């Protein structure tokens, strides 16, 4: 994908917590960057051709920089290791324009934000935005220890200035964090709840909010939520390219499309970033992504072709 790619310079790298660095990207000619909203993420194109998506953690009022924080993942695919070990101030990287799959309802009467570990990144941007708007918000941020808590100085200062808003939880001091009591009293009109963190935390959040109106519940996955649908023999018509493909054993729809030489955007390959979203012209997708809401999935208007398959024998895609 080349459309909408920016060439940005690493202007600063900061130690945020144990195993977490933040990276500030700016335009080399000091031009303003495309605007973003709290909760948005950017695709970072690594020199080896791979792409990683990271949530923006700075204030959405800032137009001179994008800031992402990256946790070193010893079991990852190498993206965080590159960012930590090789990327240096002064280097230039190709960065996609901000995209939004975790939007903040800025008109909520009350907002409850829950973050675990590196899941603080989009949540911290949301906190700054709600604070700028003068909204009623509270944050519950759980990490293994104080040393693992990113933005700790900023959050502590904010908590001191606004008592009762910032709740920090360190598992090694207080035992495992349990979010259920926060949500026990059920949904209140106008209250929106957000969660970003490791998979067990998101699973607890989904359980605790299962009786909430879906439009008041917002969560973002950092890892694939579902197993991909690999549908051997699925027939896929690419309407604009005038080609019909058959998905082979072990292939995703995206693999088959790329093998056919058709250019299509993609990034995470795990159904969490939204970059491979394609319009469905006919057929019934088998949705396996964490991007589309249940309502959006039910319309079958689009699908993420990196992980989703089909319940029908044939799909027609607007490609
Ligand atoms: S490539 Fe990220 S959702 Fe498909």
Boltz pocket constraint, residues with backbone or C-beta under 6 A from the ligand:
constraints:
  - pocket:
      binder: B
      contacts: [[A, 265], [A, 266], [A, 267], [A, 268], [A, 269], [A, 270], [A, 271], [A, 272], [A, 273], [A, 274], [A, 275], [A, 276], [A, 277], [A, 289], [A, 291], [A, 304], [A, 305], [A, 306], [A, 307]]
      max_distance: 6.0
